[in-house]
Amino acid sequence: MRRYASFLLAIVVPLTGVTLAQHSPDSESVRKVITRVAPSYPELAKRMHIEGSVKIEAMVRPNGTVRTTRVIGGNPVLVEAASNAVSKWKFEPAPNETMEVVQLTFVTQ
């Protein structure tokens, strides 16, 4: 149970700030994230002690919902969980659709 609590703390704390590198510096728009959904750590990644970052490009509608996601890079074992989570995020409204690049980091302890 202690190991599980450490894992949760390690993954939840960084994801609250969406792993320090939420937006890439060269992205056109930087809309604030209103609602974040933390990715579920894949069971295979847990068993194999896989850690790493996944970079996702999200097409965000004017109302702030995510229309599509595209994986830019990351460990293949982690990309589906990251993409599923980002697709549920809500960004601040904007006049036009924008492309946002976010990075999620998976850490075990």
N, C-alpha and C positions, 0 to 999 in steps of 0.2 A: 504494500500500500504506500509506503514511504517513497519508493521508486516512482510509482505512478504519480504521486503528488509532485515530486520534483520535475517529472516530465511535463505535467500540466503547467506548472509555474514557468518552466523554461519556454514553453510554446505560447502560452497565453500572454505573458508579460511582453515579449517582443512584438506579438501581433497586435497588442493594443495600440502601439505606435506604428504598426505595419512595418516592422523591421527597419527602422531608421532611414532606409532609402525608399521612401514611398514613391516618389516620382523621379524619373531620370532627368538629369539636368538639361537634356536637349529636347524634351517634349515640348510641343507647342503650347499646350494648355496645362494649367495646374489647378484643377478643381479640388476643393476640400472634400474629403470623405465624410459623409454624415453618419452612415451606418456601415460598420465592418462586420463581416461574418468570418470567424476564424476557421481555417481549414481543419478538417479532421486528419490526424496524422495516419497515413496508411499503415495497416497492420504489417505488411511486408517490410516497410521502411523501419518500423519499430523493431521487428525481429532481427533485421540485418544492421541495425544501428546506423541507418543512413540519415545524414544531415545534409543541408544545403539550401541554396536559394533558388527561387523560381521567379523569372521575370515574365510578367503578363502585360499584354497590350489590350486595353479595354476600350471599346467604342461606347461612349456614354451619350445617351439621348439628352435633349434639352431639359427634360424633367428630372434628370439625375439617375435614372435607372440604366443598367448596363445592357446594351443591345447585343454585343458579341464580345468574345474574348479570343485572343490568339496568344499562344505560348511563344515567347521570344527565346527563352533558354531555361535550362535547369535540368535536374536529374529526372529522367523519365518516370521513375517510381513516384515522384512527388508532384508532377505537373497536373495530373487530373484533379487531385485534391485542391491544389492552388487555384486552378481555373474554375472549378465548381464554386469555391468560396467567393472569388472576385465577382463572378456572375450574379451573386446575390447582394453585392454592395450597393449602396445608394450614395450618390455624389450630390453636391449642391447644384441647384438649377443654374442654367446658363442659356443665353439666347440661341446658341447653336449646338449641334452635336460636336463632341470633341473626342480626341484620342488621348487616353491617359495611360501611362506606363507605371505599373506598380511592381514592387519586388517583395516577396514573402520569403522569410527564412524559417526553415524547420530545424529545430535543435532538440537533441535528446540529452538526458543526463542520467 
